[in-house]
Amino acid sequence: MRKRIFAANWKMNHGPTAAAGFIHQFRSRWVKGDAEVAFFPSALSFAAVRAAAGDPSPFKLGVQNVYAADRGAFTGENSAPMAKDAGADYVLVGHSERRHVFGETDADCAAKCAIVERSGLTPLLCVGETLQQRQKGETSSIVTRQLREGLAKLDQIEATTSVIAYEPVWAIGTGQNATPQDAAETHAVLRRALRDLIGDRAAEVSILYGGSVTPANAAQILAASDVDGVLVGGASLEVESWLSICSA
């Protein structure tokens, strides 16, 4: 059975003090169930989140980005081995902001997924189309290409342990969101693309939806076919909102 995952991507929000306070509040009120909850704080807040989560942590922890090298003269970057040593479980790869603000390519994503897997972490590969691409009817071809190229350096077993997130770029932080039917249709496309890559193992890969997920629409989105969880930005920044989504 695939894991149901609720992933909170805090982006450039919550410094160490605020992040630790959030985790303490959330943990005191959260009722653990079968679903996995994961937090992706900023690099500067990661240690505070890990300490606040406790040992063992009831949550999974992830970093928002790594550089595709183990070490070296790359000022300002963090490596996958460093993330592993810090206590991370996941690494976001190919988030739309990394692609469209920082210019990361599919080849960059492939290199990152490879080093993340090699370091004993799980890549959470993000794919998604812009509004212009959607209007041109290119959604399926765009997300299929991003998936295939992002996983291109992984073998079948490694690809099976990855997590995919469909995040329509036009629905991130805009207040718009794909309908449950839209999400189901694109997740089905991704599932077929995975089947082409790894055969029956495709059924084991969790595919999350991300894009203006809120407490008001989370349950409907999660009920859609092939939606195994959510990747949430803004609505994960408040304890009440995130608790509501995690119990959807």
N, C-alpha and C positions, 0 to 999 in steps of 0.2 A: 504494500500500500504506500502511495506517495505521502510525503510529509505535507501537512498544512502549515504554512509559514506566514507569520505576521512580522514584516521587516520595517523598522523605523529608520529612515534616512534623515538625519538631522541637518545634513548639509553644513553651512557655515553659521550654525546657531548653537547656543548653549555652551558657554565656557565651562571650565572644570567645576566651579562652585555650583552653577545652575544645573549642570549635568548630574552631579552627585545628588543634589536635592531632588531632582526629578526621579532618579532611580529609587531613592529611599521611599518617596511617596508612592510610586507605582508598585514597588515590591510589597509594601504594607497592605495594599488593597487588591492586588491581582490574585485571582484564584487560578492556579495552574491547572490546565487541562491537557488534552492530547496535542493541541497545536503548539508549535514552536514559536517563541517570540525572540526576535533578534534586534539588537540596537547597533546602529552605525553612527557613532559620534564623530566629531572632528578628531584629528590626530592629537591635538593638544588636550582634548578632554577624555581620551580613551582610558588613560590610567585611572582617572577619577571615577569613571563609570565602572571599570572592572573592580575597583576597591569597594564601591558602593553596592555592587551586585553580590559581593560575598564569595566565599570559596567553600564548596563548589557553587558556581553561579547557576541560578535557575534559568538564566537567559543565555542565548548565544550572542556573541559579540563579533562585530566586523569593522573593517576600515573602509573608507570611501574610495581609496585609490592606492595603487602602488606603482613604482617604476619597474620597468622590465629588465632589471638587473639585480643581482644579489647584493652588490656593494659598489662603491666607486665615487668618483668626483661629480656627484649630481646634487648640487646644493639645493636644499629645499624639498627634496624628494624622500620618500620612505620605501623600503624594500619589503617584499613578501616574507623573507626570513625574519626581518625585524617585527613584522606584524604577528608572525607565529610566536616569536619569543615574548611579545607583549601580552599574548593570551587571546589573540583573535581566532575566530573560527571561519569567518567569511571575508571575502574582498569583493566590493562592487567593481565591476568592469564594464566600461562602455556606457555609463549613464549618459543620458542625452546632453547634460551640461558639459560633460567631458568631451563629448563628440562635437557639440555645436558652439561651445564657448572656447574650449581649449584646442579644438582642431584634431582630436584623436581619430585615427582611421581604423578600419576593420583590421588592418595588419597590426596596429598597435594593440588592439583588443586581443588578437590571437596570441601575441607575445606575452601579454599580461596573464591571460588564462593559463598559458603553459607554465609560467614561473610560479603562479599561485598554486597550481596542482602539484608541481614539483616540490613546493615548500610545505606540503601537507595541509593546505587550506582549501576551502571550497570557493570557486569563483561563482559569483552571481552576475551572469552576463545579461546586460540590458539591451533590448532591441526596440525599435519603434520608428514610425514614420512622421514626417512633418505634415503640416496642413496642406501644403502644395502637393506633396507626394500623394496624400490621401485623395485630394480632389482629382488627381490624374489617374486614379485607380491603381496606384503602384504599391499599395500596402503589402500585399502578399509577397511581391518580388523583393521589396526592401527588407522586410523582416526575415525572409528566408535567406537572403544573401548575408545579412548581418549575423544570423545564427551560424550558418555554415562556415563563414570565414572566421568568426570568433572562436569556434571550436576546432578549427582546422589543424592545430598543432597537438590536439589531444587524441589519445587512442580511445577505443570504444569504452573501456572501463572508466577512464578518466572522464569522458563526456557524460557517462551515466551518473557520476557523482556531482555533476554541476547542477546549478539552479538557473533557470531562465526567468527574466522578467520582461513582460511586454508593457512598455510605457509609451503610448502615443504622445509624441512631442507636443502636439497641438492641445493636449489635455492636461499638461503639467503646469500647475500654478495659474491656470486661466479661469478656473471655475467651471470649465467645460469638462465633460468626461464621456468616455465611450459608454454606450448603453451595455447592459449585460449581454445582449445579442451580439453587439460589435466585439466585445471582449471574447465571447465564446467562439465567434467565427475566426478571429485572428489566432486564438490559442489553438484551434483545430489545425490551422495552417502550420503553426509551429510544431505541433505534435507530429504531423505528417512529415515535416522536414527532419525532425529527430528520428523518425522511423526509417527514413531513407539513409540516415547516417549510422544508426546503431541498432537497427532492427527492433526486435521485441523489447529490448532494454529501454526503449523510448517511454514505455509505460511507467518507468520508475522515476522519471525526471519531473520535478515539481516546476510548474509554470505559474508565476505570480503576475498579477495585474497591478500596474502603477499609473496613476494619472488622476489627480483631484479626487482621491478616495477620501470620504468623510464619514462620520458616524451615520449620516442620513442615507448614504447609498451603499455602505459596506456590505450589508447583508444581501442585498440584491446582486451585487457583483460576485460575492462569494458563492452564491447559489447557481451561478452560470456554469454551464458545462465546461470542463477542463480548466477551471480557475482553481488553483491549489493554494491560493493565499494572496496577500497584497504587499506591495512595496509603497510605503506612505511617506510623504515629505511633510508639508505644512501641518496636516492634521495629527501628526505624531509629536508635535512640540508641546502640547498641553496634556497634562496627566488625564484629565477627565475625558478628553477627546480620544486619546489613545486607549484608555481602558474600555471605552464604548466600542471602538473598532475591534479590539482583541476579544471581546465577548460577543461579537456579531454572529 
